[in-house]
Amino acid sequence: MRTEEDLLTVRHAVRAATLRVGFSIVDQTRVVTAASELARNAYIHGGGGTFTIEYPTRPGVAGLRLTIKDDGPGIADVAAAFTDGFTTGAGLGHGLGGARRLMDEFEVLTAPGGGTTVIATRWASR
């Protein structure tokens, strides 16, 4: 993800992936919204990055795993970044915390100066 157009490509790819997994329209919207926010964060704060879609399974359940990685400055205070209202820019401050609430599993790997990787998974049924 290096351009604004790449963000649109991510949204389309994730929408197609949610259809492949068989998510309801509500869950499709949740996953696409989370993906859009995470991709935008990597683009704005991390200078771009990579976006990977995987299809994990567990007995009787299909899922969708999104991995977003950037080589930006990292997140100095992850706990603060999850707090509603926290922003390092002109946004509303619902990004990371909001994306976490939309997914079933959410992991952030980051270090100051070492970039950030977010791994977010949503299961088709819980």
C-alpha positions in Angstrom: 0.0 0.0 0.0 1.8 3.0 -1.3 -1.0 5.2 -2.8 -4.6 6.2 -2.2 -5.6 3.9 -5.0 -4.0 1.0 -3.1 -6.4 1.7 -0.2 -9.3 1.2 -2.5 -7.8 -2.0 -3.8 -7.5 -3.3 -0.3 -11.2 -2.6 0.4 -12.2 -4.4 -2.8 -10.0 -7.4 -2.1 -11.3 -7.7 1.5 -14.9 -7.4 0.3 -14.3 -10.3 -2.1 -12.6 -12.3 0.6 -15.6 -11.8 3.0 -17.9 -13.2 0.2 -15.6 -16.2 -0.3 -15.7 -17.0 3.4 -19.5 -16.5 3.5 -19.8 -13.7 6.0 -23.2 -12.0 6.5 -23.6 -8.5 5.1 -23.1 -7.1 8.7 -19.9 -9.1 9.1 -18.7 -8.1 5.6 -19.1 -4.5 6.6 -17.3 -5.0 9.9 -14.3 -6.6 8.3 -14.1 -4.2 5.4 -14.3 -1.2 7.8 -11.6 -2.6 10.0 -9.4 -3.4 7.0 -9.9 0.1 5.6 -8.9 1.7 8.9 -5.8 -0.5 9.3 -4.6 0.0 5.8 -5.1 3.8 6.1 -3.1 3.8 9.4 -0.3 1.9 7.7 -0.4 4.4 4.8 -0.6 7.6 6.8 1.5 6.7 9.9 3.7 4.0 8.6 4.5 5.3 5.1 2.8 2.4 3.4 3.3 -1.3 3.8 2.0 -4.7 2.9 -1.4 -6.3 3.3 -2.0 -10.0 3.4 -5.3 -12.0 3.4 -5.4 -15.5 4.7 -8.2 -18.0 5.2 -7.7 -19.9 8.5 -10.1 -22.6 9.6 -10.9 -24.4 12.7 -13.3 -27.3 13.1 -16.6 -26.3 11.4 -15.6 -22.6 11.1 -14.1 -20.5 8.3 -12.3 -17.3 9.0 -10.5 -14.4 7.4 -7.1 -13.1 8.7 -5.7 -9.8 7.7 -2.1 -8.9 8.3 -1.0 -5.3 7.8 2.7 -4.5 8.1 4.5 -1.3 7.8 8.1 -0.1 8.4 7.1 3.2 10.1 8.1 4.6 13.4 6.1 2.1 15.4 3.5 2.8 18.1 5.1 4.3 21.2 2.1 3.5 23.5 -0.1 0.8 22.2 -2.5 1.0 25.2 -3.1 4.7 24.5 -3.5 4.0 20.8 -6.5 1.7 21.7 -8.2 4.4 23.7 -11.1 6.1 22.0 -10.3 9.7 21.2 -6.5 9.1 20.9 -5.1 10.5 17.7 -1.7 11.5 16.3 -3.3 13.4 13.5 -6.5 15.0 12.4 -8.7 11.9 12.8 -11.4 11.2 15.4 -9.3 8.7 17.3 -11.5 5.6 16.8 -9.1 3.8 14.4 -7.2 1.1 16.2 -9.6 0.6 19.0 -12.5 0.6 16.6 -10.9 -1.9 14.3 -10.1 -4.2 17.3 -13.8 -4.1 18.3 -14.9 -5.1 14.8 -12.7 -8.3 14.7 -12.7 -11.4 16.9 -8.9 -11.6 17.4 -6.5 -8.7 17.2 -2.8 -8.5 17.8 -0.4 -5.6 17.5 3.4 -6.2 17.2 5.3 -2.9 17.3 8.5 -1.4 18.6 9.7 2.3 18.4 11.5 2.6 15.2 10.7 -1.0 14.2 7.4 -0.6 12.4 4.0 -2.1 13.2 2.3 -5.4 12.3 -1.4 -5.9 13.0 -3.0 -9.3 12.7 -6.8 -9.3 12.8 -9.1 -12.3 12.4 -12.8 -12.6 12.1 -14.6 -16.0 12.2 -17.7 -16.7 10.1 -19.6 -18.0 13.1 -18.8 -17.9 16.8 
